[in-house]
Amino acid sequence: MPTWLMLIQITISLALIVIVLFQSRKTGQGGGIFGGETFAEHRGRKGQEVLLLKVTTAVAALFILSSIIIIIYK
């Protein structure tokens, strides 16, 4: 496996960890971690929370894509 693929995967992984740590956690909503969030809770988000949600989704998609590329090259 090429070294550049490993470096990209590590960079994306670290970015995803940092982005997730920046997200705010509201008390009593630990169920959102496992997909327990409703549409009404998602719709009530504003400003920075929406941006972090979109960035997290994009970085997670890049992580999945880079994982698939690594599997293909292996």
ZAZABA-557598 format. One record per atom (N, C-alpha, C): x, y, z; residue in one letter; chain; residue number from 1; atom name. Coordinates in steps of 0.2 Angstrom, whole numbers, plus 5000, padded with zeros to 4 digits. Layout:
<sites>
{site {X, Y, Z}, "a", "A", NUM, "CA"}
...
</sites>
This chain:
<sites>
{site {5004, 4994, 5000}, "m", "A", 1, "N"}
{site {5000, 5000, 5000}, "m", "A", 1, "CA"}
{site {5005, 5006, 5000}, "m", "A", 1, "C"}
{site {5003, 5011, 4996}, "p", "A", 2, "N"}
{site {5007, 5017, 4995}, "p", "A", 2, "CA"}
{site {5007, 5021, 5002}, "p", "A", 2, "C"}
{site {5012, 5024, 5003}, "t", "A", 3, "N"}
{site {5013, 5028, 5010}, "t", "A", 3, "CA"}
{site {5008, 5034, 5009}, "t", "A", 3, "C"}
{site {5007, 5037, 5004}, "w", "A", 4, "N"}
{site {5003, 5043, 5003}, "w", "A", 4, "CA"}
{site {4995, 5041, 5005}, "w", "A", 4, "C"}
{site {4993, 5035, 5004}, "l", "A", 5, "N"}
{site {4987, 5033, 5006}, "l", "A", 5, "CA"}
{site {4986, 5033, 5013}, "l", "A", 5, "C"}
{site {4991, 5030, 5016}, "m", "A", 6, "N"}
{site {4991, 5029, 5024}, "m", "A", 6, "CA"}
{site {4991, 5036, 5027}, "m", "A", 6, "C"}
{site {4995, 5041, 5024}, "l", "A", 7, "N"}
{site {4995, 5048, 5027}, "l", "A", 7, "CA"}
{site {4988, 5051, 5026}, "l", "A", 7, "C"}
{site {4985, 5050, 5020}, "i", "A", 8, "N"}
{site {4978, 5053, 5019}, "i", "A", 8, "CA"}
{site {4973, 5050, 5024}, "i", "A", 8, "C"}
{site {4974, 5044, 5025}, "q", "A", 9, "N"}
{site {4969, 5040, 5030}, "q", "A", 9, "CA"}
{site {4970, 5043, 5037}, "q", "A", 9, "C"}
{site {4976, 5044, 5039}, "i", "A", 10, "N"}
{site {4978, 5046, 5046}, "i", "A", 10, "CA"}
{site {4976, 5053, 5047}, "i", "A", 10, "C"}
{site {4977, 5057, 5042}, "t", "A", 11, "N"}
{site {4975, 5064, 5042}, "t", "A", 11, "CA"}
{site {4967, 5065, 5043}, "t", "A", 11, "C"}
{site {4964, 5061, 5039}, "i", "A", 12, "N"}
{site {4956, 5061, 5039}, "i", "A", 12, "CA"}
{site {4954, 5059, 5045}, "i", "A", 12, "C"}
{site {4957, 5054, 5048}, "s", "A", 13, "N"}
{site {4955, 5051, 5055}, "s", "A", 13, "CA"}
{site {4955, 5056, 5060}, "s", "A", 13, "C"}
{site {4961, 5059, 5060}, "l", "A", 14, "N"}
{site {4962, 5064, 5065}, "l", "A", 14, "CA"}
{site {4957, 5070, 5065}, "l", "A", 14, "C"}
{site {4956, 5072, 5059}, "a", "A", 15, "N"}
{site {4951, 5078, 5057}, "a", "A", 15, "CA"}
{site {4944, 5076, 5060}, "a", "A", 15, "C"}
{site {4942, 5070, 5059}, "l", "A", 16, "N"}
{site {4936, 5067, 5061}, "l", "A", 16, "CA"}
{site {4935, 5067, 5068}, "l", "A", 16, "C"}
{site {4941, 5065, 5072}, "i", "A", 17, "N"}
{site {4941, 5065, 5079}, "i", "A", 17, "CA"}
{site {4940, 5072, 5082}, "i", "A", 17, "C"}
{site {4944, 5077, 5079}, "v", "A", 18, "N"}
{site {4944, 5084, 5081}, "v", "A", 18, "CA"}
{site {4937, 5087, 5080}, "v", "A", 18, "C"}
{site {4934, 5086, 5074}, "i", "A", 19, "N"}
{site {4927, 5088, 5073}, "i", "A", 19, "CA"}
{site {4922, 5086, 5078}, "i", "A", 19, "C"}
{site {4922, 5079, 5079}, "v", "A", 20, "N"}
{site {4917, 5076, 5083}, "v", "A", 20, "CA"}
{site {4918, 5079, 5091}, "v", "A", 20, "C"}
{site {4924, 5080, 5093}, "l", "A", 21, "N"}
{site {4925, 5083, 5099}, "l", "A", 21, "CA"}
{site {4923, 5090, 5100}, "l", "A", 21, "C"}
{site {4923, 5094, 5095}, "f", "A", 22, "N"}
{site {4920, 5101, 5095}, "f", "A", 22, "CA"}
{site {4913, 5101, 5095}, "f", "A", 22, "C"}
{site {4909, 5096, 5094}, "q", "A", 23, "N"}
{site {4902, 5096, 5094}, "q", "A", 23, "CA"}
{site {4899, 5096, 5101}, "q", "A", 23, "C"}
{site {4894, 5100, 5102}, "s", "A", 24, "N"}
{site {4891, 5101, 5109}, "s", "A", 24, "CA"}
{site {4887, 5095, 5111}, "s", "A", 24, "C"}
{site {4887, 5093, 5117}, "r", "A", 25, "N"}
{site {4883, 5088, 5119}, "r", "A", 25, "CA"}
{site {4878, 5090, 5124}, "r", "A", 25, "C"}
{site {4872, 5089, 5123}, "k", "A", 26, "N"}
{site {4867, 5092, 5127}, "k", "A", 26, "CA"}
{site {4865, 5086, 5133}, "k", "A", 26, "C"}
{site {4864, 5089, 5139}, "t", "A", 27, "N"}
{site {4863, 5084, 5144}, "t", "A", 27, "CA"}
{site {4856, 5080, 5143}, "t", "A", 27, "C"}
{site {4857, 5073, 5144}, "g", "A", 28, "N"}
{site {4851, 5069, 5143}, "g", "A", 28, "CA"}
{site {4850, 5067, 5136}, "g", "A", 28, "C"}
{site {4854, 5068, 5131}, "q", "A", 29, "N"}
{site {4853, 5066, 5124}, "q", "A", 29, "CA"}
{site {4859, 5062, 5122}, "q", "A", 29, "C"}
{site {4861, 5057, 5126}, "g", "A", 30, "N"}
{site {4866, 5053, 5124}, "g", "A", 30, "CA"}
{site {4864, 5048, 5119}, "g", "A", 30, "C"}
{site {4857, 5047, 5118}, "g", "A", 31, "N"}
{site {4854, 5042, 5114}, "g", "A", 31, "CA"}
{site {4856, 5044, 5106}, "g", "A", 31, "C"}
{site {4857, 5051, 5105}, "g", "A", 32, "N"}
{site {4859, 5053, 5099}, "g", "A", 32, "CA"}
{site {4865, 5050, 5096}, "g", "A", 32, "C"}
{site {4869, 5048, 5100}, "i", "A", 33, "N"}
{site {4875, 5044, 5098}, "i", "A", 33, "CA"}
{site {4874, 5038, 5094}, "i", "A", 33, "C"}
{site {4868, 5035, 5096}, "f", "A", 34, "N"}
{site {4866, 5028, 5093}, "f", "A", 34, "CA"}
{site {4861, 5029, 5088}, "f", "A", 34, "C"}
{site {4860, 5035, 5086}, "g", "A", 35, "N"}
{site {4854, 5037, 5081}, "g", "A", 35, "CA"}
{site {4848, 5038, 5084}, "g", "A", 35, "C"}
{site {4847, 5040, 5090}, "g", "A", 36, "N"}
{site {4841, 5041, 5093}, "g", "A", 36, "CA"}
{site {4838, 5048, 5092}, "g", "A", 36, "C"}
{site {4842, 5052, 5088}, "e", "A", 37, "N"}
{site {4840, 5059, 5087}, "e", "A", 37, "CA"}
{site {4834, 5059, 5082}, "e", "A", 37, "C"}
{site {4829, 5063, 5084}, "t", "A", 38, "N"}
{site {4823, 5064, 5080}, "t", "A", 38, "CA"}
{site {4824, 5070, 5075}, "t", "A", 38, "C"}
{site {4819, 5070, 5070}, "f", "A", 39, "N"}
{site {4820, 5075, 5065}, "f", "A", 39, "CA"}
{site {4819, 5082, 5068}, "f", "A", 39, "C"}
{site {4814, 5082, 5073}, "a", "A", 40, "N"}
{site {4813, 5089, 5076}, "a", "A", 40, "CA"}
{site {4819, 5091, 5080}, "a", "A", 40, "C"}
{site {4823, 5087, 5083}, "e", "A", 41, "N"}
{site {4829, 5089, 5086}, "e", "A", 41, "CA"}
{site {4834, 5091, 5081}, "e", "A", 41, "C"}
{site {4835, 5088, 5076}, "h", "A", 42, "N"}
{site {4839, 5090, 5070}, "h", "A", 42, "CA"}
{site {4838, 5097, 5067}, "h", "A", 42, "C"}
{site {4831, 5098, 5067}, "r", "A", 43, "N"}
{site {4829, 5104, 5063}, "r", "A", 43, "CA"}
{site {4830, 5110, 5068}, "r", "A", 43, "C"}
{site {4830, 5109, 5075}, "g", "A", 44, "N"}
{site {4831, 5114, 5079}, "g", "A", 44, "CA"}
{site {4838, 5117, 5080}, "g", "A", 44, "C"}
{site {4843, 5114, 5077}, "r", "A", 45, "N"}
{site {4850, 5116, 5077}, "r", "A", 45, "CA"}
{site {4851, 5123, 5073}, "r", "A", 45, "C"}
{site {4855, 5127, 5075}, "k", "A", 46, "N"}
{site {4857, 5133, 5072}, "k", "A", 46, "CA"}
{site {4864, 5135, 5071}, "k", "A", 46, "C"}
{site {4866, 5139, 5067}, "g", "A", 47, "N"}
{site {4872, 5141, 5066}, "g", "A", 47, "CA"}
{site {4878, 5136, 5066}, "g", "A", 47, "C"}
{site {4882, 5137, 5071}, "q", "A", 48, "N"}
{site {4888, 5133, 5071}, "q", "A", 48, "CA"}
{site {4887, 5125, 5071}, "q", "A", 48, "C"}
{site {4881, 5123, 5075}, "e", "A", 49, "N"}
{site {4880, 5116, 5075}, "e", "A", 49, "CA"}
{site {4878, 5113, 5068}, "e", "A", 49, "C"}
{site {4875, 5117, 5064}, "v", "A", 50, "N"}
{site {4873, 5115, 5057}, "v", "A", 50, "CA"}
{site {4879, 5114, 5053}, "v", "A", 50, "C"}
{site {4884, 5119, 5054}, "l", "A", 51, "N"}
{site {4890, 5119, 5050}, "l", "A", 51, "CA"}
{site {4894, 5113, 5052}, "l", "A", 51, "C"}
{site {4895, 5112, 5059}, "l", "A", 52, "N"}
{site {4898, 5106, 5061}, "l", "A", 52, "CA"}
{site {4895, 5099, 5059}, "l", "A", 52, "C"}
{site {4889, 5099, 5059}, "l", "A", 53, "N"}
{site {4885, 5093, 5057}, "l", "A", 53, "CA"}
{site {4887, 5091, 5049}, "l", "A", 53, "C"}
{site {4887, 5097, 5045}, "k", "A", 54, "N"}
{site {4889, 5096, 5038}, "k", "A", 54, "CA"}
{site {4896, 5094, 5037}, "k", "A", 54, "C"}
{site {4900, 5097, 5041}, "v", "A", 55, "N"}
{site {4908, 5096, 5040}, "v", "A", 55, "CA"}
{site {4909, 5089, 5043}, "v", "A", 55, "C"}
{site {4906, 5087, 5048}, "t", "A", 56, "N"}
{site {4907, 5080, 5050}, "t", "A", 56, "CA"}
{site {4904, 5075, 5045}, "t", "A", 56, "C"}
{site {4899, 5076, 5042}, "t", "A", 57, "N"}
{site {4896, 5071, 5037}, "t", "A", 57, "CA"}
{site {4901, 5071, 5031}, "t", "A", 57, "C"}
{site {4904, 5077, 5029}, "a", "A", 58, "N"}
{site {4908, 5077, 5023}, "a", "A", 58, "CA"}
{site {4915, 5073, 5025}, "a", "A", 58, "C"}
{site {4917, 5074, 5031}, "v", "A", 59, "N"}
{site {4924, 5071, 5033}, "v", "A", 59, "CA"}
{site {4923, 5063, 5034}, "v", "A", 59, "C"}
{site {4917, 5062, 5036}, "a", "A", 60, "N"}
{site {4915, 5054, 5037}, "a", "A", 60, "CA"}
{site {4915, 5051, 5030}, "a", "A", 60, "C"}
{site {4912, 5055, 5025}, "a", "A", 61, "N"}
{site {4911, 5052, 5019}, "a", "A", 61, "CA"}
{site {4918, 5051, 5016}, "a", "A", 61, "C"}
{site {4923, 5056, 5017}, "l", "A", 62, "N"}
{site {4930, 5055, 5014}, "l", "A", 62, "CA"}
{site {4933, 5050, 5018}, "l", "A", 62, "C"}
{site {4932, 5049, 5024}, "f", "A", 63, "N"}
{site {4935, 5043, 5028}, "f", "A", 63, "CA"}
{site {4933, 5036, 5024}, "f", "A", 63, "C"}
{site {4926, 5036, 5023}, "i", "A", 64, "N"}
{site {4924, 5029, 5020}, "i", "A", 64, "CA"}
{site {4927, 5029, 5013}, "i", "A", 64, "C"}
{site {4927, 5034, 5009}, "l", "A", 65, "N"}
{site {4930, 5034, 5002}, "l", "A", 65, "CA"}
{site {4937, 5032, 5003}, "l", "A", 65, "C"}
{site {4941, 5035, 5007}, "s", "A", 66, "N"}
{site {4948, 5033, 5008}, "s", "A", 66, "CA"}
{site {4949, 5026, 5010}, "s", "A", 66, "C"}
{site {4945, 5023, 5014}, "s", "A", 67, "N"}
{site {4945, 5016, 5016}, "s", "A", 67, "CA"}
{site {4944, 5012, 5010}, "s", "A", 67, "C"}
{site {4939, 5013, 5006}, "i", "A", 68, "N"}
{site {4938, 5009, 5000}, "i", "A", 68, "CA"}
{site {4944, 5009, 4996}, "i", "A", 68, "C"}
{site {4947, 5015, 4995}, "i", "A", 69, "N"}
{site {4952, 5016, 4990}, "i", "A", 69, "CA"}
{site {4958, 5011, 4993}, "i", "A", 69, "C"}
{site {4959, 5011, 4999}, "i", "A", 70, "N"}
{site {4964, 5007, 5002}, "i", "A", 70, "CA"}
{site {4963, 5000, 5001}, "i", "A", 70, "C"}
{site {4957, 4998, 5002}, "i", "A", 71, "N"}
{site {4955, 4991, 5001}, "i", "A", 71, "CA"}
{site {4956, 4989, 4994}, "i", "A", 71, "C"}
{site {4955, 4993, 4989}, "i", "A", 72, "N"}
{site {4956, 4992, 4982}, "i", "A", 72, "CA"}
{site {4964, 4991, 4980}, "i", "A", 72, "C"}
{site {4968, 4996, 4983}, "y", "A", 73, "N"}
{site {4975, 4995, 4982}, "y", "A", 73, "CA"}
{site {4978, 4990, 4986}, "y", "A", 73, "C"}
{site {4975, 4987, 4991}, "k", "A", 74, "N"}
{site {4978, 4982, 4995}, "k", "A", 74, "CA"}
{site {4978, 4975, 4991}, "k", "A", 74, "C"}
</sites>
